[in-house]
Amino acid sequence: MRRYVVIPDAAKDIESFRLYLLEKNGEIVASAFLKHIYQKFPLLVAFPQIGKHRTDLFEGLYSFPDKRYQRTIFYTTADYGIKVIAVFGGRQDHK
């Protein structure tokens, strides 16, 4: 069965934005973000090539935009599925 792995740095990215939303908008919005972002990962497992191949950053890296929360999911493919390595906001430096 194909699956996704979220590395600790990516989990920190997600949690950091969740805490920001919690402070600015409350629990409902923060929880909705968490549910929404984690629902993207099975899509990327099923269709890993849907993301943009980011050879400008490094070979094997893909990015997939989430327009609702203005986040970009960075991941690599693996035999088991995908590895989520970062989830950045639109204004963050990706390099």
N, C-alpha and C positions, 0 to 999 in steps of 0.2 A: 504494500500500500504506500503510495506516495504521500509525503507529508512536508511540513515546513518546520524550520528551526529558527527561532529568533535569538540571536546572540545577545549577550548582556548589554553591550553598547546600544543596540537597537531598542532593547527593552527600556533602557534608561531614556532614550529619545522619546519613546511613546509615553512613559510615565511623566516625564518632565512636561510635555504638552498637556497631558491629562490634568496635572496639578495646576497649570496655568489656567486651563478652562474652568477648573473647579473654583479657583479664586475669582475669576472674572465673571463667570456665567452660572456657576452652581453645579450641583451634583447631576442633574438630569442631562445637561449638555456634556459634561465630562464623561459620564457613563455612555452616552450615545456615541461619542468619539471613539471610545475604547472598543465598543461593539462594532462600529463601522470599520475601523482600521483592521481589526482581526478578521473581519469577513472578507477582506481583500486577499488575504494570503491563500486560501484554497483556490481562488481564481488563478492566482499566479502559479500555483502548483500544477493546476490542470493545463494552463496555457503559458508556460514560462517565456515564450518568445513574444508575448503581447507587449512586454516592456521594451524600452529603447535600449539597444546595445550601446553601452557607454565606454567604448574603447578610448575616448578622450581622457578618461580617468584611469581605467586599467582594464585589461583584457578579461572578459568573462563577467563583467559587471553589467547589470541591467538596472534601469530605473522605470518606475511606474508612478504617474501622477495621481494624486487624490485631490480632485478639485473642490470637493465639499469643505475640507478642512485645510486646504492649501499645504498639503504635505507631499513629499516625494519619498516613495519606498525604494530603497536600494537593496538589491539582492543578487546572489549568484545562484547558478544552477548546480545541482549535485545529483548523484545517482539516486538518492532517496526522494528528491523533490527540489526544494529551494532553501537557501539560507538567507534570512533577512539580516542585513548587516548595518543598516541605518534607516532612520525615518526623519527626514529633515523638513523644515519649513521652507517656504518659497524664497525667503530672504536670507537664508543661511548659506554660507560658503560651503560648497560641496567638495572642495579640494583639500 
